Amino acid sequence: MKSFNFFVLSAFIFGGMLAGYGQTELKGKVSDFMTFMPIESASVYLQNTTIGSITNADGRFSLRIPAANMKDTLVISSIGYKSYKMVVEEYENGSDIYLEEDVASLDEVVLVADTRPKTGNDIMIRAIERLPQNLPDSAFVQQGFLRHKERNKNEYRWLIEAAVTMYDANAGNAGKKDIKINVDEIRKSYDLRDVDSLFAYTAFLKSKGQNVSKGNISRKSVKTSALIDAIRWNDQRFTGLENFFDGKLNMVRNIDALGSLFGKNMLDTHQFKLDTILVDNGRKIYKIKIEAGKDFVGLNTLNIYNEGFHPSGWVYVYYDNYAIKKIDYDLVAASDSQKSRSKSLFDTQILHKLRLNFIEYNDKMYLNYVFYETPKLVNPGDRSSDRERRESAPGFDKGAQYYYTIQEILFTDIIQDPAFVTTALRNKNWSADLFSPRPYNAAFWKNYNVLLESEEEEKLIYDLSKRAELFQRN
């Protein structure tokens, strides 16, 4: 591991400063060679390191390179394309990068040997069996950047960005959930959810044994401090960081947990269909479609109805070692009760969208990027027989009624040194609380890798930032 990586995490744990440590910021745009369309979520990284980022919805990226790494090789890759490679100091900053398609022959690969699995189900079974060999088998620490945003169909209502550290005791022993998360620094914290969160406030009061209804409460009667407590409670039970990393949606890491999505009964709730063979940075990779099994998928979330789904999406598995590289996973309302609930409360049938990308480092697969989107119950839809008339009335804004939340995490560094990991675990006061305001540390963010916003996000965030914040109100 390069000394820069150790230095960066030391700044988190021991309160050091990054100012004065030389870096170069690389920028560019990645597009398809034939269509000129931007390629989203392409990997941008330094070869044989964990320093990297991904492209945004516009295909653009930004990556800060330490001075010590200027002679390293920059790699830009995306599944199904030939990789772009260039020595960092020879890269023309701001370049447009065009990737060409690269596809292997399905028939040629599948028929090569009788001992290899030939169906999507069999490949996935082999991939699950190989997890102990492909996941890290010793404790490590990762650092990364988190962007959490919440919006209705018209505008952003909340945005927070943070630097985070994650400790994992042993991902290879996937049943042992010894994971810790810390929020190190925060920037861009805007919150406009006061009026729209009265439902969260009433749910908060009911959790304390008070029998109240939203119709009996007005915003003017609620102190801002009480509303903040209710919003934080609602945030943590739905989208808290610890909930994700310890829960079923961390489906590769927690494969041995009770009721795991890809656990013992995986083929009852999922079917996997081999689609084709692609190429990822010169390696063959299976592209496998995720389809519904005979049973519904359920998340069994405490105090939240999260049952009655069918899965949909894709999983990408390396041909040579059966390591899982990427998962695109949706949970779609399928039971009659879930369909009805999803339509009336959320105006969507897709309740969970999950994207997991992994990076190979020292022959082990580490979580590299997480995207998670889910609707959020804020103002319930009108379920009465009068609903259509109310929604068609002049001035009714349906787009402001339904909310969803998105969390993105880009892990940019891995620390494996046992002495350092032990010291970090002992000395750090670990807290995954995203919702406590804190001062902005400009020196810290000056040299920190972040995810670029798309042009649409930039505009929406600018509009949000011009308005008053919840935490600044009386």
N, C-alpha and C positions, 0 to 999 in steps of 0.2 A: 504494500500500500504506500502511495507516495506521501511525502511529508506534508504536503499541502492539505490533504484530506484530514490528517490527524490534527493539524493546526486549526482547520475550520471548526471541527466539532469541539475542540478545546475552548474555542470562543463561546460556544453555547454553554458548556458545562461550568467553566471556571470564570466566565464573565470577561474574557479577553476582548480585545478590539481588533477589527480587521483593517482599519484605516492604514494606508501606507503599503499594503501588500499588493504588488503590481498585478494587474489583470488586463486582458484585452477582451472586449465584447464583440463576439462574432454575430452577424445578422445575415439573414437570407430568406429566400422563398423557395419552396419545393413544390414542383408541379409534375403532372403526367406528361411524358414526352409527346404522346399522340394527341391528347385532348386539350392540353394546356390547363386542365383543371387542377386546382390546388390539392395536394395530398395532405390530409389531416392525420395527426398522430404518427407521423414518420419519426423514427428515432434519430436523434442527432447527438453524437457522443464521441469521446476520444477513445481510440482503440486501446484495449488492455487496461482501461481505467473504468471507474464508475461515474466519471464526470460527464453529464449529459442532460439533454432536454428532449422535448418533442415539439412538433409543429402544431400551430393552432388551426382553427377552422379555415383560415385564409392561406394555410400552407406556410406561414411565416414562423421564424424561430429567432431566439436570442440566447446566446450561450457565452458565459464569462469563462475565459481560459486563463489559468495562472501562468505567470511568466515562465515557470519551470517546465511547462508543457507545450511550449510553442513549436517544438520540433516533433511532437506527437502527430499521429494521423487522425484527421477528422473523418468520421464515418457517418453517412446519411443513408438510412436503410428503411425499407417498408416491405412488408410481406407481399410477394408477387412481383417485386421489382428488382432489377440489378442495383447493387449498392454503389454509391458515390464515395470515393476516397481521395483525400487530398491532405498533404502536410499542412498543418495549421498556419505556419508562417508564409506559405505560398497561396493561401486562400484569399481571393479577392472579396473583401468585405461587402456585404449587400448583394451578393450574386443571386441570380435566378438559377436554381438547380433543377434539371429535368431528368427524371428517372424513367428508364425503359422497362417494359414488362419482362418478366422472367418466369416461365411456367415449365414444370417438368411433365413428363408423360405418365399419366395415371396407370395405363396398362403395363407399361414397361416396369414400373416400380412394384405394383401389386403382385405381379406374376413371377417375380424374380426368385422367390424361395418359398417352399412349402411351410417352413417353420415360422414365417412372419404372419401376424394377424392380417386378415384381408377385409374385414368389415369395420365400420365405424364403431360398433359396440365393442368388438374385440380390441381395437386400438385403444379405446378409452379405458378398458379394463387393464390393459398393459400399462398405460400411463399412470393409472392410480397405483398399481403394484410397484411402479418404479419411483414413486414420490420419495420414499426414504433415501434413495440414492441420489435423487436430483435436487432435493431441497437442502438448505444448509444444515449441517450436523453439529454445529457449535454455536455458542452465543455470539451475537453481533449487534451493532448499533447502526441505524440508518438515519440520515438527515434528509429533509425535504421541504418542499413548499406546498402549502395548502391554500386553495381558493374555495370559499364557501359562499354561494350566492342563492338568493331566494327571490322569486319574482312571480307575479301573475302574468296573464297573457299580454299585458300592456306595458309593464315597467318593472324595473328592479325595486324591491322593497328592502332588501338587506344584502350587504356585501361585507365580507371580512377576509383578509389575507393574512397568513401566518407562516412563520418558520417553525417546523416541528422536528422532534427527535423521537425515534422509535427504538426500543430495546426488545429483542426477541431472544428468549433463552435457548431455543433449539427448534427451528422450524421443521427439521427432519423428523423429530418426534412429534408428529402433527397433532396428537391428542393432548399434548401438554400446553395449555393456553397460558403460558407465562410471558405476557406481553405488557410493556409499559409504553405510554405515550406522553410526551411533554410538549406544550406550546411554549416556544422559546421567545419569540418576538411577534408583534402584530403590527400590520399597517393597513390602511384603507378600511377603516371600520365605520360603516354607515348603516343606520338602522331607522326605518320608517314604518315599523309594523304596529304602531300604537292602536289606531282605530280598528285595524283588521284583525286584532288578536284578542278580542273580547271572548271569543270561544275558548281560546287557550286559557284565559283568566278564569272562566267558569269551570273548566275542567280541572284547573289547579285547585280551586276552592273545594270541588267535590272530592279531590284526592285527600283533602284534609278533613273530610267528613261533613262539609257544609252542603246543604241541599239548596242549590240556587239554579237559576236558568238565565241564559244570555239575554232573554227578553226583559228581564227585570233589572238589568245593569246598563248604565250609560257610561261613556268614556269620561264625562265630567265628574262622575262620582268615584272614579278610581284614581288613587294616587299613582304617579308615575313609578315610584319606587316599588309599589306592589305589583304593577304591571310588568316591570322588568323581572321581578322574581318569577312571575308566572311564565313569561316568555322563555327565560333560561331553563326552567323546569321542562317546558314543552320541547325546547331544542334538544336538551340532553337525552330525553327518552326516545325521541325519533331519530335524531341524526348526530348524536354524540360520537366523538371519535372512538371511545372505548367500545361503544355498542357495535360499531362496524368491525373492528379488529378482533373482538372476542366472539363475534356472532357468526351465523351461518353464511352470510354473504362473503366472508373471507374464505371462500369455498375450497381453495387449495391448501392453505395453511391449516385450516381446521377440519381436515378431511375425516378425522376419527372422532369428531364430536358427535354426541347423540343427535340423530336425525339429520346428519350432514347432507347437504344437497347432492354431493357426489360420493355418498357413503355406501353402506352395504346394500341398500335397496335402490341404488341409483337407476337400474334398468326398469324398475317398476314405474318410476315417475319421469324418466327420460329415455329417449331413443336417439342413437347417434348414427348418422348416415354419412359415409365417406363421399365427399363431393369431388375433390381433385387433389393433385399434388402441386404445390407452389414451391417457390424458392425464397429463402430469407437469408440474405447476406452470404450467398453461395451454398447454403444447406437446404436439402429437401425438407419440406414441412407438409404434413397432412392438413387439409382444410376439411373440417367435419361439421356437418349441420346438426344443430341441437333441435330435436322434435319432442312432442308430447309422448309420454308413456300411457299406460292404462290407468294410473292413479293420478290424482291431483298433487301438486307441490304445495306445501305449507311451510311457513317460517316459524309458527308457534311463538309469536311475539307476546310477551307478558302484557296484559291489559289492552292489547290492540288486535283487532280481527285481521289476520294476515294469512288467510287460508284460501284454498280453492283456485289455484293458478295452474296454467300450463306453461312450460318453458319454451323459449324460442331463441335462436341465435347461432353462434359459431364458436368452435374451439379449434385452436391451431396447435398441433403436436409435432415436435421434431421427429423425423424419420429415423435418425441414427440412435438416439438414446431415449426416445419417448418422453422427453421433457415437455411440459405444457408451456408454451410461449405466450399465448394470448387467449382470452375468453371474452366474447361478446354475449351477454346473457340478459334476456328480458323475461320477466314474469308477467303473463297476460291473464286477466280475469277470465275464468273458465266455468266455474260453478254458477248456477243460477243466482245464488245469493250474492256472490262476489261481483258478478256482472251488474246486477241491479245497484249494489252499493257503490261500485266504482263510477258508474254513470252519474248517479245523483249527487254524490259527494265530491267527486274529483273531475268529472267530465272527460274521463279517459279510461281505457281498458288496460293500459300498460301501467302497472303499479310500481315496478322496479326495473330500472335500466342500469346494468352493471358492466363496466369494462375494466378488465385486469390485464396489464401487460407485465411481462417478466423479462429480466435481463440476466444473461449468463455471465458469471464472474467466478474465476477459479473453479470452473467445472460445476458450479452450483447455480440454481435459479433463484433470483431475488426479486421480490415485488418491486416494480419500477414505476408504474403509473396506475392510479385508480380513478375511475369516473363513476359516480353514483348519482342517479337522478330518481326522485320519487315525489309524487304529489303529497301535499301537506294539508291536513285538515285545519283550516283557519276559520272560514265562514261557511258553514254547511249549506249546500244547495237546498232550495225549497222542494220538499217532497210532496206537497199537498196537491190536490186536484186543480188548484188555482194557479199552479206553477207556470204553465204556458202563457196565461194571460199576463201574469206579473212580469215575466221575462220579455214579453213583446211590448210592454208599456214604454212610452217615450222616456228617455233618460236612464233606463236600466242598462247597466254596464256589466254584461256577463263576463267579459274578459278580466274584470277586476275581482271577480268572486273566487276564482280557482287559482290555487297556488301550487308551485312545485319548488323543490330545493335541489341544488346540485352541489356535490362535493368533488373536487379534483385534488389529488395529491401526486406530486412528482417527487420521487426519491432520487436524489442526485449523488449520494455518497454512501459508502459502506465502510464501517470500521470493524475489523476482525481481531485486532491485537488483544489477547486475553487480559493483559494487565490494564490496558486502557478501558476495556469494557467493564472490568470489575470496579475500577475507580469511578467511572461514570455512574454505574448503578448505585454505588455507595454514597457518592457526594451530591447527586442531583435530587432536588425536591420535585418529584415527578407530578405533574398536573396536566390533565387533558382539557381543562376548562377554556374553551374558545370565547366565552361570553363575558369575561371580565375585562373592562377597558384598562389600558395601560399606556404609558407614554410611548411616542414614536421614536425609535432609535435610528436616526438617519445614517450614522456611520456604519451600523450593522448592515443595512439594506444596500449600501453603495456597492458592495462586492458580492451580493447574494444572487444565485440563479433563481429566476422566477418564470412562470408560464406567461407568455405574451397573451394579451387579450386580442380578440378579433375586432374588426372595425365596428361591428354591431355592438359588441360588449363595451368598447370604449365609449361609444355614444351614450348607451344606457347608464353606464357608470358615471359619466360626466353629468348627466341629468340628475342622477341620484345624489351626487356629491354637492350639488348646488342647493339642496334643500336641508332643512333643519334635521338634526339627529335626535333620536329618542332619548339618548343619554344626556342631551343638553337641555332638555325641557324640564320645567318645574314640576 
